Amino acid sequence: MEEQKNPVYSRTDTGKVNLTDTEWKKILPKNVYDIARDKGTEWAFTGKYWDSKEKGTYYCAACGNPLFVSDTKFESGCGWPSFYQPVSKTSVIYTPDNTHGMQRTEVQCGRCKAHLGHVFDDGPPPTGLRYCINSVILDFEKAQDAAKKFNEREEK
C-alpha cells in the first residue's frame, strides 16, 4: 500500500467524515476522487483486485474504513471484486440509484459516504448478495502483514 497523504485516512477511527467535494479533491488522487465523489466506475476486468485471491482486509481508499474481508470475496464473473457481505452492518450504507435507466442499490462507505459500487441479489449463500465494488476505491492489507503489525505492537 502506498503512503497515505490524506489527513482523514485511518483504519482505527470510526468517526464520520464530512468533507466538501473541494476538500476531497485536494486530498484524494484523481482516480479515487472520480469513483468516490463522482460515482464513476472503472472498466470491468481492469481493477487490481477483481481476480485477487490473497487473504486479508479491504479498506476504503478514501478514509481507511474496513469494508470487506477476503473470506467473503468470490468469483462472480462480472469483472469487479465481488463480496457477499461487508465487515459489519455499519461498514457500508445503501442508497437508491436510479441513474442510467436502471433501478439499483448503491453501496457507499459507512464512514465517509464514498461511492464503492452496487449490491445485487444474485450472490451466493449465506446472504445471496453480490457487492460489486470498484478496485480503485479499495486498499488492501494482507492478513500476514496485519498479524505482523499486531505482534510488533504487542512486543512494545
DSSP file (Angstrom, degrees, kcal/mol; ACC not computed):
  #  RESIDUE AA STRUCTURE BP1 BP2  ACC     N-H-->O    O-->H-N    N-H-->O    O-->H-N    TCO  KAPPA ALPHA  PHI   PSI    X-CA   Y-CA   Z-CA
    1    1 A M              0   0    0      0, 0.0     2,-0.1     0, 0.0     3,-0.1   0.000 360.0 360.0 360.0 139.3    0.0    0.0    0.0
    2    2 A E        -     0   0    0      1,-0.1     2,-0.1     0, 0.0     0, 0.0  -0.425 360.0 -87.9 -77.6 156.6    1.3    3.5   -0.8
    3    3 A E        -     0   0    0     -2,-0.1     2,-0.4     1,-0.1    -1,-0.1  -0.420  44.9-125.3 -64.7 131.9    1.8    6.0    1.9
    4    4 A Q        -     0   0    0     -2,-0.1    -1,-0.1     1,-0.1     0, 0.0  -0.657  25.6-176.9 -84.0 132.3   -1.4    8.0    2.6
    5    5 A K        +     0   0    0     -2,-0.4    -1,-0.1    22,-0.2    -2,-0.1  -0.004  53.5 112.5-108.8  24.3   -1.2   11.8    2.4
    6    6 A N    >   -     0   0    0      1,-0.1     3,-1.3     3,-0.0    -2,-0.1  -0.881  58.5-154.3-105.4 115.8   -4.8   12.0    3.4
    7    7 A P  T 3  S+     0   0    0      0, 0.0    -1,-0.1     0, 0.0    56,-0.0   0.686  94.8  49.2 -66.7 -17.9   -5.5   13.6    6.9
    8    8 A V  T 3  S+     0   0    0     54,-0.2     2,-0.4     9,-0.0     5,-0.1   0.520  82.2 113.5 -96.3  -5.9   -8.8   11.7    7.4
    9    9 A Y    <   +     0   0    0     -3,-1.3     2,-0.3    55,-0.1    55,-0.3  -0.529  37.5 146.5 -71.8 121.2   -7.4    8.3    6.4
   10   10 A S        -     0   0    0     53,-2.8    53,-0.0    -2,-0.4    -2,-0.0  -0.956  42.3-159.1-155.6 135.2   -7.5    6.0    9.5
   11   11 A R  S    S+     0   0    0     -2,-0.3    53,-0.1     1,-0.1    -1,-0.1   0.416  99.8  39.0 -91.9   1.4   -8.0    2.3    9.9
   12   12 A T  S    S+     0   0    0     53,-0.1     2,-0.4    54,-0.0    -1,-0.1   0.645  90.3  91.7-120.6 -26.1   -9.0    2.8   13.6
   13   13 A D        -     0   0    0      1,-0.1    -3,-0.2    -5,-0.1    -5,-0.0  -0.595  45.5-177.1 -75.7 126.6  -11.0    6.0   13.7
   14   14 A T        +     0   0    0     -2,-0.4    -1,-0.1    51,-0.1     3,-0.1   0.395  41.1 122.2-103.9   1.3  -14.7    5.2   13.4
   15   15 A G  S    S-     0   0    0      1,-0.1    -2,-0.0    97,-0.0     2,-0.0  -0.345  71.6-101.1 -65.5 144.4  -15.9    8.9   13.4
   16   16 A K        -     0   0    0      1,-0.1     2,-0.5    -2,-0.0    96,-0.2  -0.330  30.2-140.4 -65.4 146.4  -17.9   10.1   10.4
   17   17 A V        +     0   0    0     94,-2.6     2,-0.5    -3,-0.1    -1,-0.1  -0.953  20.8 178.3-113.0 121.4  -16.0   12.1    7.8
   18   18 A N        +     0   0    0     -2,-0.5     2,-0.3    95,-0.0    94,-0.1  -0.848  16.0 154.2-126.9  94.5  -17.9   15.0    6.3
   19   19 A L        -     0   0    0     -2,-0.5     2,-0.1    93,-0.2    -2,-0.0  -0.836  42.7-111.2-115.7 156.2  -15.8   17.0    3.8
   20   20 A T     >  -     0   0    0     -2,-0.3     4,-2.5     1,-0.1     5,-0.2  -0.395  33.7-108.9 -76.1 163.2  -16.9   19.1    0.8
   21   21 A D  H  > S+     0   0    0      1,-0.2     4,-2.6     2,-0.2     5,-0.1   0.866 121.9  56.3 -60.8 -34.8  -16.1   17.9   -2.7
   22   22 A T  H  > S+     0   0    0      2,-0.2     4,-1.2     1,-0.2    -1,-0.2   0.915 108.2  46.6 -62.4 -43.2  -13.5   20.7   -2.9
   23   23 A E  H  > S+     0   0    0      1,-0.2     4,-1.0     2,-0.2     3,-0.3   0.917 112.9  49.4 -65.3 -43.0  -11.7   19.3    0.3
   24   24 A W  H >X S+     0   0    0     -4,-2.5     4,-2.4     1,-0.2     3,-0.7   0.904 105.9  57.2 -60.8 -41.6  -11.9   15.8   -1.1
   25   25 A K  H 3< S+     0   0    0     -4,-2.6    -1,-0.2     1,-0.2    -2,-0.2   0.829 104.5  53.1 -61.0 -31.9  -10.4   16.9   -4.4
   26   26 A K  H 3< S+     0   0    0     -4,-1.2    -1,-0.2    -3,-0.3    -2,-0.2   0.785 119.0  31.9 -73.1 -28.1   -7.4   18.3   -2.6
   27   27 A I  H << S+     0   0    0     -4,-1.0   -22,-0.2    -3,-0.7    -2,-0.2   0.653 104.3  75.1-109.4 -17.0   -6.6   15.1   -0.7
   28   28 A L  S  < S-     0   0    0     -4,-2.4    34,-0.1    -5,-0.1    33,-0.0  -0.762  82.7-111.0 -99.4 142.6   -7.6   12.2   -3.0
   29   29 A P     >  -     0   0    0      0, 0.0     4,-2.8     0, 0.0     3,-0.4  -0.360  38.5-109.1 -59.1 151.1   -5.8   11.0   -6.1
   30   30 A K  H  > S+     0   0    0      1,-0.2     4,-2.8     2,-0.2     5,-0.2   0.878 117.3  51.4 -55.0 -43.6   -7.8   11.8   -9.2
   31   31 A N  H  > S+     0   0    0      1,-0.2     4,-1.2     2,-0.2    -1,-0.2   0.877 113.3  45.1 -65.7 -35.4   -8.8    8.2   -9.9
   32   32 A V  H  > S+     0   0    0     -3,-0.4     4,-3.3     2,-0.2     5,-0.3   0.914 113.0  50.7 -71.5 -43.1  -10.0    7.7   -6.4
   33   33 A Y  H  X>S+     0   0    0     -4,-2.8     4,-2.6     1,-0.2     5,-1.4   0.923 105.6  56.8 -58.6 -45.0  -11.9   11.0   -6.4
   34   34 A D  H  <5S+     0   0    0     -4,-2.8     6,-2.0    -5,-0.2    -1,-0.2   0.873 117.6  33.2 -57.3 -39.4  -13.6   10.1   -9.7
   35   35 A I  H  X5S+     0   0    0     -4,-1.2     4,-0.8     4,-0.2    80,-0.2   0.944 123.3  44.3 -78.8 -52.5  -15.0    6.9   -8.2
   36   36 A A  H  <5S+     0   0    0     -4,-3.3    79,-2.2     1,-0.2    -3,-0.2   0.896 130.7  16.4 -64.1 -46.0  -15.6    8.1   -4.6
   37   37 A R  T  <5S+     0   0    0     -4,-2.6    -3,-0.2    -5,-0.3    -1,-0.2   0.795 130.9  42.3-103.2 -33.5  -17.1   11.5   -5.2
   38   38 A D  T  4<S-     0   0    0     -5,-1.4    -3,-0.2    -4,-0.1    -2,-0.2   0.389 101.8-124.1 -96.2   3.8  -18.3   11.5   -8.8
   39   39 A K     <  +     0   0    0     -4,-0.8    -4,-0.2    -6,-0.3    -3,-0.2   0.859  51.6 166.0  58.2  39.8  -19.6    7.9   -8.6
   40   40 A G        -     0   0    0     -6,-2.0     2,-0.4    -7,-0.2    94,-0.1  -0.135  27.4-138.9 -75.0 177.3  -17.5    6.7  -11.5
   41   41 A T        -     0   0    0     95,-0.0     2,-0.1     3,-0.0     3,-0.1  -0.996   8.7-132.8-141.3 133.8  -16.9    3.1  -12.5
   42   42 A E        -     0   0    0     -2,-0.4     2,-0.1     1,-0.1     3,-0.1  -0.453  42.5 -87.2 -78.4 160.5  -13.7    1.5  -13.6
   43   43 A W    >   -     0   0    0     -2,-0.1     3,-1.3     1,-0.1     4,-0.5  -0.405  52.4 -97.6 -66.0 142.6  -13.7   -0.8  -16.7
   44   44 A A  T 3  S+     0   0    0      1,-0.2    36,-0.2     2,-0.1    35,-0.2  -0.283 105.7  15.1 -58.8 145.3  -14.6   -4.4  -15.9
   45   45 A F  T 3  S+     0   0    0     34,-2.3    -1,-0.2     1,-0.1    35,-0.1   0.653 107.3  89.1  63.8  20.2  -11.6   -6.8  -15.6
   46   46 A T    <   +     0   0    0     -3,-1.3    -2,-0.1    33,-0.4    -1,-0.1   0.603  57.2 101.1-116.5 -18.6   -9.1   -3.9  -15.3
   47   47 A G  S >  S-     0   0    0     -4,-0.5     3,-0.7    32,-0.5     4,-0.3  -0.285  77.0-119.9 -72.5 155.3   -9.0   -3.2  -11.5
   48   48 A K  T 3  S+     0   0    0      1,-0.2    -1,-0.1     2,-0.1     3,-0.1   0.664 108.2  38.5 -70.8 -15.9   -6.2   -4.5   -9.4
   49   49 A Y  T >  S+     0   0    0      1,-0.1     3,-1.1     2,-0.1    -1,-0.2   0.452  79.6 101.9-113.8  -0.2   -8.4   -6.6   -7.1
   50   50 A W  T <  S+     0   0    0     -3,-0.7    32,-0.2     1,-0.3    29,-0.2   0.833 102.8  20.2 -58.7 -32.4  -11.0   -8.1   -9.4
   51   51 A D  T 3  S+     0   0    0     -4,-0.3    -1,-0.3    -3,-0.1     2,-0.1   0.193  91.4 134.6-121.1  17.3   -9.3  -11.5   -9.5
   52   52 A S    <   -     0   0    0     -3,-1.1    -3,-0.1     1,-0.1    -4,-0.0  -0.418  29.1-177.9 -68.7 139.2   -7.1  -11.3   -6.4
   53   53 A K        +     0   0    0     -2,-0.1    -1,-0.1     2,-0.1     2,-0.0   0.219  38.1 128.2-119.3  11.5   -7.1  -14.4   -4.1
   54   54 A E        -     0   0    0      1,-0.1     2,-0.4    88,-0.0    -2,-0.0  -0.354  60.5-117.8 -69.7 150.1   -4.9  -13.0   -1.4
   55   55 A K        +     0   0    0     14,-0.0    88,-2.9    -2,-0.0    89,-0.3  -0.732  66.0  75.9 -90.2 134.7   -6.1  -13.2    2.2
   56   56 A G  E    S-A  142   0A   0     -2,-0.4    14,-2.9    86,-0.3     2,-0.4  -0.991  74.5 -55.4 162.9-157.8   -6.6  -10.0    4.1
   57   57 A T  E     -AB 141  69A   0     84,-2.1    84,-2.3    -2,-0.3     2,-0.4  -0.939  32.1-142.9-123.9 139.8   -8.9   -7.0    4.6
   58   58 A Y  E     -AB 140  68A   0     10,-3.5     9,-2.9    -2,-0.4    10,-1.5  -0.872  22.5-170.6-101.8 132.5  -10.2   -4.4    2.1
   59   59 A Y  E     -AB 139  66A   0     80,-2.9    80,-2.6    -2,-0.4     2,-0.4  -0.813  34.1 -91.9-120.2 158.3  -10.5   -0.8    3.3
   60   60 A C  E  >  -A  138   0A   0      5,-2.5     4,-2.5    -2,-0.3    78,-0.2  -0.577  29.6-147.8 -67.9 125.9  -12.0    2.3    1.8
   61   61 A A  T  4 S+     0   0    0     76,-2.9    -1,-0.2    -2,-0.4    77,-0.1   0.682  94.9  53.8 -71.0 -17.1   -9.2    4.1   -0.1
   62   62 A A  T  4 S+     0   0    0     75,-0.4    -1,-0.2     3,-0.1   -54,-0.2   0.854 132.1   1.1 -84.5 -37.0  -10.8    7.5    0.8
   63   63 A C  T  4 S-     0   0    0      2,-0.1   -53,-2.8   -54,-0.1    -2,-0.2   0.521  91.0-112.6-133.4  -8.2  -10.9    7.2    4.6
   64   64 A G     <  +     0   0    0     -4,-2.5    -3,-0.1     1,-0.3   -55,-0.1   0.494  56.6 156.8  88.6   2.7   -9.5    3.8    5.7
   65   65 A N        -     0   0    0     -6,-0.1    -5,-2.5     1,-0.1    -1,-0.3  -0.419  49.4-113.1 -63.8 130.7  -12.8    2.3    6.9
   66   66 A P  E     +B   59   0A   0      0, 0.0    -7,-0.2     0, 0.0    22,-0.2  -0.505  46.3 164.3 -66.1 130.3  -12.7   -1.5    7.0
   67   67 A L  E     +     0   0A   0     -9,-2.9    20,-3.2     1,-0.4     2,-0.3   0.802  51.4   1.6-114.3 -52.3  -15.2   -2.7    4.3
   68   68 A F  E     -B   58   0A   0    -10,-1.5   -10,-3.5    18,-0.3    -1,-0.4  -0.971  53.6-138.1-142.8 151.9  -14.7   -6.4    3.4
   69   69 A V  E >   -B   57   0A   0     16,-0.4     3,-2.1    -2,-0.3   -12,-0.2  -0.862  29.5-118.3-109.4 152.0  -12.6   -9.4    4.3
   70   70 A S  G >  S+     0   0    0    -14,-2.9     3,-1.7    -2,-0.3   -13,-0.1   0.748 108.0  72.4 -62.2 -24.4  -11.2  -11.8    1.7
   71   71 A D  G 3  S+     0   0    0    -15,-0.3    -1,-0.3     1,-0.3   -14,-0.1   0.725  99.7  47.7 -62.6 -19.5  -13.1  -14.7    3.2
   72   72 A T  G <  S+     0   0    0     -3,-2.1    12,-2.2    13,-0.1     2,-0.3   0.329  90.2 105.6-102.6   6.3  -16.3  -13.1    1.8
   73   73 A K  E <   +C   83   0B   0     -3,-1.7     2,-0.3    10,-0.2    10,-0.3  -0.644  45.9 173.5 -86.6 142.4  -14.9  -12.5   -1.7
   74   74 A F  E     -C   82   0B   0      8,-2.4     2,-0.8    -2,-0.3     8,-0.6  -0.968  39.2-100.5-145.5 161.2  -16.0  -14.7   -4.6
   75   75 A E        +     0   0    0     -2,-0.3   -24,-0.1     1,-0.2   -25,-0.0  -0.749  41.6 164.6 -85.1 110.8  -15.6  -15.0   -8.3
   76   76 A S        -     0   0    0     -2,-0.8    -1,-0.2     4,-0.3    56,-0.0   0.625  45.3-127.1-101.2 -16.7  -18.8  -13.7   -9.8
   77   77 A G  S    S+     0   0    0      3,-0.1    -2,-0.1     5,-0.0     0, 0.0   0.495  79.6 112.9  83.1   3.0  -17.5  -13.3  -13.4
   78   78 A C  S    S-     0   0    0      2,-0.3    -3,-0.0   -28,-0.1   -28,-0.0   0.672  85.5-116.2 -84.7 -16.3  -18.6   -9.6  -13.5
   79   79 A G  S    S+     0   0    0      1,-0.4   -34,-2.3   -35,-0.2   -32,-0.5   0.457  85.3  86.3  96.5   0.7  -15.1   -8.2  -13.7
   80   80 A W  S    S-     0   0    0    -36,-0.2    -1,-0.4   -30,-0.1    -4,-0.3  -0.909  94.0 -83.3-125.3 156.7  -15.1   -6.3  -10.4
   81   81 A P        -     0   0    0      0, 0.0    52,-2.6     0, 0.0     2,-0.4  -0.398  51.2-160.1 -57.7 132.7  -14.2   -7.5   -6.9
   82   82 A S  E     +CD  74 132B   0     -8,-0.6    -8,-2.4   -32,-0.2     2,-0.3  -0.963  14.1 177.6-124.0 137.0  -17.4   -9.2   -5.5
   83   83 A F  E     -CD  73 131B   0     48,-1.5    48,-3.4    -2,-0.4   -10,-0.2  -0.930  27.0-145.5-132.3 153.8  -18.2   -9.9   -1.9
   84   84 A Y  S    S+     0   0    0    -12,-2.2    45,-0.4    -2,-0.3   -11,-0.1   0.567  82.8   8.2-100.7  -7.7  -21.2  -11.5   -0.2
   85   85 A Q  S    S-     0   0    0    -13,-0.3   -16,-0.4   -16,-0.2    -1,-0.3  -0.943  71.0-117.4-164.5 149.9  -21.1   -9.4    2.9
   86   86 A P        -     0   0    0      0, 0.0   -18,-0.3     0, 0.0   -19,-0.1  -0.266  40.6 -99.5 -78.5 172.2  -19.3   -6.4    4.5
   87   87 A V  S    S-     0   0    0    -20,-3.2     2,-0.3     1,-0.1   -19,-0.1   0.897 100.4 -10.2 -58.1 -43.5  -17.2   -6.5    7.6
   88   88 A S  S >> S-     0   0    0    -21,-0.3     3,-1.0   -22,-0.2     4,-0.5  -0.927  74.9 -97.3-149.4 172.1  -20.1   -5.1    9.7
   89   89 A K  T 34 S+     0   0    0     -2,-0.3     3,-0.2     1,-0.2    -2,-0.0   0.752 124.0  47.5 -66.5 -23.3  -23.6   -3.6    9.3
   90   90 A T  T 34 S+     0   0    0      1,-0.2    -1,-0.2     3,-0.0     3,-0.0   0.456  87.6  86.6 -97.5  -1.2  -22.1   -0.1    9.7
   91   91 A S  T <4 S+     0   0    0     -3,-1.0    19,-3.2   -24,-0.1    20,-0.4   0.868 100.5  20.2 -64.5 -36.2  -19.2   -0.6    7.2
   92   92 A V  E  <  -E  109   0B   0     -4,-0.5     2,-0.3    17,-0.3    17,-0.2  -0.898  66.1-151.1-131.9 160.0  -21.4    0.4    4.3
   93   93 A I  E     -E  108   0B   0     15,-2.4    15,-2.6    -2,-0.3     2,-0.4  -0.888  17.9-129.9-126.3 162.3  -24.6    2.3    3.7
   94   94 A Y  E     +E  107   0B   0     -2,-0.3    13,-0.2    13,-0.2    24,-0.0  -0.918  21.6 179.1-120.6 137.2  -27.2    1.8    0.9
   95   95 A T  E     -E  106   0B   0     11,-2.0    11,-3.2    -2,-0.4     2,-0.1  -1.000  34.4-109.7-136.7 134.6  -28.7    4.4   -1.4
   96   96 A P  E     -E  105   0B   0      0, 0.0     2,-0.5     0, 0.0     9,-0.2  -0.402  31.9-164.4 -60.9 138.6  -31.2    4.0   -4.2
   97   97 A D  E     +E  104   0B   0      7,-2.8     7,-2.9     1,-0.1    -2,-0.0  -0.938  21.1 165.6-130.8 108.0  -29.6    4.6   -7.6
   98   98 A N    >   +     0   0    0     -2,-0.5     3,-0.6     5,-0.2     5,-0.1   0.032  36.0 127.3-109.8  24.5  -32.0    5.2  -10.5
   99   99 A T  G >   +     0   0    0      1,-0.2     3,-1.9     2,-0.2    -2,-0.1  -0.333  62.5  26.2 -78.1 163.6  -29.4    6.5  -12.9
  100  100 A H  G 3  S-     0   0    0      1,-0.3    -1,-0.2    -2,-0.1     3,-0.1   0.738 130.0 -68.4  58.0  27.2  -28.8    5.2  -16.5
  101  101 A G  G <  S+     0   0    0     -3,-0.6     2,-0.3     1,-0.2    -1,-0.3   0.678 109.2 112.8  70.6  17.4  -32.4    3.9  -16.7
  102  102 A M    <   -     0   0    0     -3,-1.9     2,-0.7     2,-0.0    -1,-0.2  -0.856  64.2-135.5-120.5 155.6  -31.8    1.2  -14.0
  103  103 A Q        +     0   0    0     -2,-0.3     2,-0.3    -5,-0.1    -5,-0.2  -0.936  46.5 147.6-108.6 108.9  -33.0    0.6  -10.5
  104  104 A R  E     -E   97   0B   0     -7,-2.9    -7,-2.8    -2,-0.7     2,-0.6  -0.798  47.8-115.5-132.4 172.8  -30.0   -0.4   -8.4
  105  105 A T  E     -EF  96 119B   0     14,-0.6    14,-2.2    -2,-0.3     2,-0.2  -0.962  28.3-145.1-115.8 116.3  -28.8    0.0   -4.9
  106  106 A E  E     -EF  95 118B   0    -11,-3.2   -11,-2.0    -2,-0.6     2,-0.5  -0.519   7.0-143.8 -76.4 144.1  -25.6    2.0   -4.5
  107  107 A V  E     -EF  94 117B   0     10,-2.6     9,-2.8   -13,-0.2    10,-1.4  -0.953  22.1-179.2-110.0 126.8  -23.1    0.9   -1.8
  108  108 A Q  E     -EF  93 115B   0    -15,-2.6   -15,-2.4    -2,-0.5     7,-0.2  -0.872  37.4 -91.3-121.6 156.6  -21.3    3.7    0.0
  109  109 A C  E  >  -E   92   0B   0      5,-2.2     4,-1.7    -2,-0.3   -17,-0.3  -0.463  30.3-138.8 -63.4 134.0  -18.6    3.7    2.7
  110  110 A G  T  4 S+     0   0    0    -19,-3.2   -18,-0.2     1,-0.2    -1,-0.1   0.631  98.9  43.0 -71.1 -13.7  -20.3    3.9    6.1
  111  111 A R  T  4 S+     0   0    0    -20,-0.4   -94,-2.6   -95,-0.1    -1,-0.2   0.847 133.1  10.6 -98.7 -43.9  -17.7    6.4    7.4
  112  112 A C  T  4 S-     0   0    0    -96,-0.2   -93,-0.2     2,-0.1    -2,-0.2   0.434  90.6-122.0-120.2  -1.0  -17.2    8.9    4.5
  113  113 A K     <  +     0   0    0     -4,-1.7     2,-0.1     1,-0.2    -3,-0.1   0.729  50.3 165.0  64.0  25.2  -20.0    8.1    2.1
  114  114 A A        -     0   0    0      1,-0.1    -5,-2.2    23,-0.1     2,-0.3  -0.481  46.0-106.7 -67.4 141.8  -17.6    7.4   -0.8
  115  115 A H  E     +F  108   0B   0    -79,-2.2    -7,-0.2   -80,-0.2   -75,-0.1  -0.570  44.5 169.3 -68.6 128.4  -19.2    5.6   -3.7
  116  116 A L  E     -     0   0B   0     -9,-2.8    18,-2.7     1,-0.4     2,-0.3   0.743  49.6 -88.6-108.0 -39.8  -18.0    2.0   -3.7
  117  117 A G  E     -FG 107 133B   0    -10,-1.4   -10,-2.6    16,-0.2    -1,-0.4  -0.931  53.0 -59.8 162.4-141.3  -20.2    0.2   -6.2
  118  118 A H  E     -FG 106 132B   0     14,-2.0    14,-3.0    -2,-0.3     2,-0.4  -0.932  30.2-133.7-138.6 160.8  -23.5   -1.5   -6.1
  119  119 A V  E     -FG 105 131B   0    -14,-2.2   -14,-0.6    -2,-0.3     2,-0.3  -0.958  21.9-173.4-118.6 138.5  -25.2   -4.5   -4.4
  120  120 A F  E     - G   0 130B   0     10,-2.1    10,-2.6    -2,-0.4     3,-0.4  -0.863  31.0-125.2-127.2 159.8  -27.3   -7.1   -6.2
  121  121 A D  S    S+     0   0    0     -2,-0.3     8,-0.1     8,-0.2    10,-0.0  -0.061  89.3  87.7 -98.0  33.8  -29.4  -10.0   -5.0
  122  122 A D        +     0   0    0      8,-0.1     7,-0.2     2,-0.0    -1,-0.2  -0.020  62.5 116.8-118.4  29.5  -27.7  -12.7   -7.2
  123  123 A G        -     0   0    0      5,-2.0     7,-0.2    -3,-0.4   -39,-0.1  -0.284  66.3 -89.6 -91.6 179.1  -24.8  -13.6   -4.9
  124  124 A P    >>  -     0   0    0      0, 0.0     4,-2.8     0, 0.0     3,-0.6  -0.277  59.2 -51.7 -81.9 168.9  -24.0  -16.9   -3.2
  125  125 A P  T 34 S+     0   0    0      0, 0.0   -41,-0.0     0, 0.0     0, 0.0  -0.371 106.9  43.7 -62.4 156.1  -25.1  -18.2    0.2
  126  126 A P  T 34 S+     0   0    0      0, 0.0   -41,-0.0     0, 0.0    -3,-0.0  -0.994 135.2  13.2 -88.0 -11.2  -25.3  -17.3    3.0
  127  127 A T  T <4 S-     0   0    0     -3,-0.6     3,-0.1     2,-0.2    -4,-0.1   0.765  79.9-139.1 -96.1 -26.3  -26.5  -13.8    2.1
  128  128 A G     <  +     0   0    0     -4,-2.8    -5,-2.0     1,-0.3     2,-0.3   0.600  63.7 124.1  74.6  10.7  -27.5  -14.2   -1.5
  129  129 A L        -     0   0    0     -5,-0.5     2,-0.5   -45,-0.4    -1,-0.3  -0.749  49.7-157.6-107.1 152.3  -25.9  -10.8   -2.1
  130  130 A R  E     - G   0 120B   0    -10,-2.6   -10,-2.1    -2,-0.3     2,-0.9  -0.928   4.9-161.1-128.0 106.7  -23.2   -9.6   -4.5
  131  131 A Y  E     -DG  83 119B   0    -48,-3.4   -48,-1.5    -2,-0.5     2,-0.8  -0.798  10.2-161.2 -85.5 109.4  -21.4   -6.5   -3.6
  132  132 A C  E     -DG  82 118B   0    -14,-3.0   -14,-2.0    -2,-0.9     2,-0.4  -0.847  18.6-177.2 -98.7 106.6  -19.8   -5.4   -6.8
  133  133 A I  E     - G   0 117B   0    -52,-2.6     2,-0.3    -2,-0.8   -16,-0.2  -0.850  28.8-117.1-119.2 139.8  -17.1   -3.0   -5.8
  134  134 A N    >   -     0   0    0    -18,-2.7     3,-0.7    -2,-0.4     4,-0.1  -0.558  17.0-142.8 -71.2 131.2  -14.6   -0.8   -7.8
  135  135 A S  G >  S+     0   0    0     -2,-0.3     3,-2.2     1,-0.2    -1,-0.1   0.861  96.5  67.2 -60.2 -36.5  -10.9   -1.8   -7.1
  136  136 A V  G 3  S+     0   0    0      1,-0.3    -1,-0.2  -105,-0.1  -100,-0.1   0.819  99.1  49.8 -56.8 -33.5   -9.9    1.9   -7.3
  137  137 A I  G <  S+     0   0    0     -3,-0.7   -76,-2.9   -21,-0.2     2,-0.4   0.360  99.8  87.5 -89.9   6.3  -11.8    2.7   -4.0
  138  138 A L  E <   -A   60   0A   0     -3,-2.2     2,-0.3   -78,-0.2   -78,-0.2  -0.882  52.6-168.9-110.6 138.4  -10.2   -0.2   -2.2
  139  139 A D  E     -A   59   0A   0    -80,-2.6   -80,-2.9    -2,-0.4     2,-0.4  -0.859  18.8-153.3-107.8 154.5   -7.0   -0.5   -0.2
  140  140 A F  E     -A   58   0A   0     -2,-0.3     2,-0.5   -82,-0.2   -82,-0.2  -0.991  14.5-168.4-134.5 138.4   -5.9   -4.0    0.8
  141  141 A E  E     -A   57   0A   0    -84,-2.3   -84,-2.1    -2,-0.4    -2,-0.0  -0.988  27.8-124.9-125.0 123.5   -3.8   -5.3    3.7
  142  142 A K  E  >  -A   56   0A   0     -2,-0.5     4,-2.1   -86,-0.2   -86,-0.3  -0.314  20.8-121.6 -62.7 146.4   -2.6   -8.9    3.5
  143  143 A A  H  > S+     0   0    0    -88,-2.9     4,-2.4     1,-0.2     5,-0.2   0.897 111.8  51.1 -57.9 -44.2   -3.5  -11.0    6.6
  144  144 A Q  H  > S+     0   0    0    -89,-0.3     4,-2.1     1,-0.2    -1,-0.2   0.843 108.5  52.8 -67.0 -31.3    0.1  -11.8    7.4
  145  145 A D  H  > S+     0   0    0     -3,-0.2     4,-2.2     2,-0.2    -1,-0.2   0.909 110.0  47.9 -67.5 -41.3    1.1   -8.2    7.3
  146  146 A A  H  X S+     0   0    0     -4,-2.1     4,-2.3     2,-0.2    -2,-0.2   0.913 111.8  49.6 -64.8 -42.7   -1.7   -7.2    9.7
  147  147 A A  H  X S+     0   0    0     -4,-2.4     4,-2.6     2,-0.2    -1,-0.2   0.897 110.0  51.5 -63.2 -40.5   -0.7  -10.1   12.1
  148  148 A K  H  X S+     0   0    0     -4,-2.1     4,-2.3     2,-0.2    -2,-0.2   0.928 110.4  47.9 -62.7 -45.7    2.9   -8.9   12.0
  149  149 A K  H  X S+     0   0    0     -4,-2.2     4,-1.8     2,-0.2    -2,-0.2   0.902 112.0  50.6 -62.2 -41.0    2.0   -5.3   12.8
  150  150 A F  H  X S+     0   0    0     -4,-2.3     4,-2.1     1,-0.2    -2,-0.2   0.936 111.1  47.7 -61.1 -47.6   -0.2   -6.5   15.7
  151  151 A N  H  X S+     0   0    0     -4,-2.6     4,-1.5     1,-0.2    -1,-0.2   0.870 108.8  54.3 -64.2 -36.9    2.6   -8.7   17.1
  152  152 A E  H  X S+     0   0    0     -4,-2.3     4,-0.7     1,-0.2    -1,-0.2   0.879 109.0  48.8 -64.4 -37.2    5.1   -5.8   16.8
  153  153 A R  H >< S+     0   0    0     -4,-1.8     3,-0.7     1,-0.2    -2,-0.2   0.892 108.8  53.4 -68.2 -39.4    2.7   -3.6   18.8
  154  154 A E  H 3< S+     0   0    0     -4,-2.1    -1,-0.2     1,-0.2    -2,-0.2   0.817 104.7  55.6 -65.5 -30.1    2.3   -6.3   21.5
  155  155 A E  H 3<        0   0    0     -4,-1.5    -1,-0.2     1,-0.2    -2,-0.2   0.711 360.0 360.0 -76.5 -19.5    6.1   -6.6   21.9
  156  156 A K    <<        0   0    0     -3,-0.7    -1,-0.2    -4,-0.7    -2,-0.2   0.463 360.0 360.0 -77.9 360.0    6.5   -2.9   22.7
